[in-house]
Amino acid sequence: MSQFWSPLVHRLTPYVPGEQPKISGLVKLNTNENPYPPSPRAVAAMQAELGADGANLRLYPDPGADRLKEAVAAHFAEFAITPAQVFVGNGSDEVLAHAFLALLKHDAAILIPDISYSFYPVYCGLYEVEHVAVALGERLEIRVDDYIRHAGKCGGIVIANPNAPTSDLLPLAQIERLVAAHPQSVVVVDEAYIDFAADVVPTAIALVKRHPNLLVIRTLSKSHSLAGLRVGYAVGDSALIEALDRVKDSFNSYPLDRLAIVGAAAALADREHLETTRRAVMKTRAKLVADLESLGFEVLPSAANFIFPRHPQHDAAQLAAKLRERKIIVRHFKAARVSQHLRISIGSDDQCQALVAALREILG
Ligand SMILES: *Cc1c(COP(=O)(O)O)cnc(C)c1O
């Protein structure tokens, strides 16, 4: 605390990211990173941009990141997405932040699930957006009817699909019901994990052309293995995108650097790499779920690159501590309704086997 802090800073409760330990040799299953390397084409594109002497870095990047917007539009060509329907930012966290200020800050409170990505209430605090936390159902599922009840009275809605940390998926028809019931407000669907949902990705980007109030936010951090590059994007009606651009150009003209623009564009173009890695993660997930169930864990159905198990006889915080003693890091949340769950990222097959072996030993 300091007398120099603004009143707003005194009131903030910042987000706490999962730790990035400085020690090596850990089995790191706590922040939903992808265990596989990114597309070699992305790496080559960044190396080419850097060149032998790095001379390109003298120059500012394209403030509009047009090349990346075109790559996003091309990635979703089947839904006839145009670059004018695409916004790009420094990680989807930045895209989300701009959406709160540009599209969700109205007089009425917005709706967010009581258990979801914990950055949402943090943005509400930063931008002074009132929110109502809508409780998940018995099975920790998002119940669309509980949102539709507020139709016409809310300032907007933000949900994650699949939800985090619960990992389950709302079918596209339910998303469309939600969006259609709120024509006066923006519905933000955060699809950070949707590439891990199914063989045919059930993305709400398919609904964008029918619903001008829908904004779908994506990241390259998870399914494209580029968490370190910091690239996220939004797809929605061009009027929504213009609002995001107005905020971005009032904040930072160059949120994406030269390497990020070319690397992300190349990663999106490499569909084969995405297919291979996301299917590998889904396959490992199925095996890990079966192994944990055989150890007595209850595992919520996962459409993400993490699972959210609980053991009826073992305290989750203690399990996390004992795993840590064995150099395996998973995430534990203290919120009452989920404090007996662990959030475990899907690692490589070897990492998941190490986890199962450690749990078998701990459970005795
Ligand atoms: C990881 C994650 C993000 C943030 O992604 P970045 O692009 O790395 O900022 C956003 N939303 C959810 C639900 C996430 O899990």
Ligand as a Chemical Component Dictionary entry (heavy atoms), coordinates in Angstrom:
data_LIG
# 
_chem_comp.id                   LIG 
_chem_comp.type                 NON-POLYMER 
_chem_comp.pdbx_formal_charge   0 
_chem_comp.three_letter_code    LIG 
# 
loop_
_chem_comp_atom.comp_id 
_chem_comp_atom.atom_id 
_chem_comp_atom.alt_atom_id 
_chem_comp_atom.type_symbol 
_chem_comp_atom.charge 
_chem_comp_atom.model_Cartn_x 
_chem_comp_atom.model_Cartn_y 
_chem_comp_atom.model_Cartn_z 
_chem_comp_atom.pdbx_ordinal 
LIG C1 C1 C 0 -5.748  -19.957 -20.795 1  
LIG C2 C2 C 0 -7.042  -19.235 -20.843 2  
LIG C3 C3 C 0 -7.132  -17.959 -21.371 3  
LIG C4 C4 C 0 -5.916  -17.127 -21.658 4  
LIG O1 O1 O 0 -5.255  -17.435 -22.746 5  
LIG P1 P1 P 0 -4.041  -16.509 -23.251 6  
LIG O2 O2 O 0 -4.322  -16.414 -24.682 7  
LIG O3 O3 O 0 -2.820  -17.292 -22.927 8  
LIG O4 O4 O 0 -4.097  -15.188 -22.558 9  
LIG C5 C5 C 0 -8.374  -17.384 -21.519 10 
LIG N1 N1 N 0 -9.471  -18.013 -21.107 11 
LIG C6 C6 C 0 -9.429  -19.218 -20.536 12 
LIG C7 C7 C 0 -10.684 -19.873 -20.076 13 
LIG C8 C8 C 0 -8.207  -19.858 -20.372 14 
LIG O5 O5 O 0 -8.136  -21.026 -19.747 15 
# 
loop_
_chem_comp_bond.comp_id 
_chem_comp_bond.atom_id_1 
_chem_comp_bond.atom_id_2 
_chem_comp_bond.value_order 
_chem_comp_bond.pdbx_ordinal 
LIG C1 C2 SING 1  
LIG C2 C3 SING 2  
LIG C2 C8 DOUB 3  
LIG C3 C4 SING 4  
LIG C3 C5 DOUB 5  
LIG C4 O1 SING 6  
LIG O1 P1 SING 7  
LIG P1 O2 DOUB 8  
LIG P1 O3 SING 9  
LIG P1 O4 SING 10 
LIG C5 N1 SING 11 
LIG N1 C6 DOUB 12 
LIG C6 C7 SING 13 
LIG C6 C8 SING 14 
LIG C8 O5 SING 15 
# 
